[in-house]
Amino acid sequence: MYERILVPVDGGSESREAVSHALDIADKYDATMYVLHVVSEQLVGDAEELEAAGEQVTDEIVERATEHGVDVVADVTDGRPSDRILGYADERNVDLTVMGTHGRTGVGRVLLGSVAERVARHSDVPVLLVRSAGVRTVESAEQATAVAGDALAVEGYDDVSVTEQPYRAANTWIVRASADGETFNVHVDPVTGETSVARIRQRD
């Protein structure tokens, strides 16, 4: 039924769950698994470092697949994630795409989420969306505030106070907070509860 299975990955918990499902399916149908990591064009950072991080993620999955006796091909590319995933599926003539519903969180670090929705909508082949069993849902501003406070505490900040009402923007909660004389935007993934802390520089 399936001969070629595509798994887009970013190293997050849901992409790891997707890999587990893909391995089971590949093993059952004696299929080849294609592992793809896309360095998003929206990412900010050293291109070589980002590519190296992607290669580390895919290398770990290749090792895992080999241990399961599954044929595997891994690639790291860059561009707009949804377009690259859809294009790669066409290029490799895959029969099935397996991916997480959400990816690693934070501004510039999201791979999946809205990407998964776009891939599922435009794919010419079936798409299996996998949600991690251990995800944490942040449904209210109060929950987002608590998660943001915890994130700043982990960063070593004390006396955290929220200066504005948290709000939803796209696929993230944004919590504006101050601590130790500095101001931050804390981005909270509403599904996983993972966070990204961005310090706001004050204008002179």
FENHURA-V820405 format. One record per run of one state. SS is the DSSP state (h for helix, s for strand, l for the rest). FROM is the first residue (numbers start at 1). LEN is the number of residues. If there is no record, write none. Layout:
((SS | FROM | LEN) (SS | FROM | LEN))
//
This chain:
((l | 1 | 3) (s | 4 | 5) (l | 9 | 4) (h | 13 | 17) (l | 30 | 2) (s | 32 | 9) (l | 41 | 6) (h | 47 | 21) (l | 68 | 4) (s | 72 | 8) (l | 80 | 1) (h | 81 | 12) (l | 93 | 3) (s | 96 | 5) (l | 101 | 13) (h | 114 | 9) (l | 123 | 3) (s | 126 | 5) (l | 131 | 10) (h | 141 | 14) (l | 155 | 6) (s | 161 | 2) (l | 163 | 4) (s | 167 | 3) (l | 170 | 2) (s | 172 | 8) (l | 180 | 2) (s | 182 | 7) (l | 189 | 6) (s | 195 | 6) (l | 201 | 4))
//
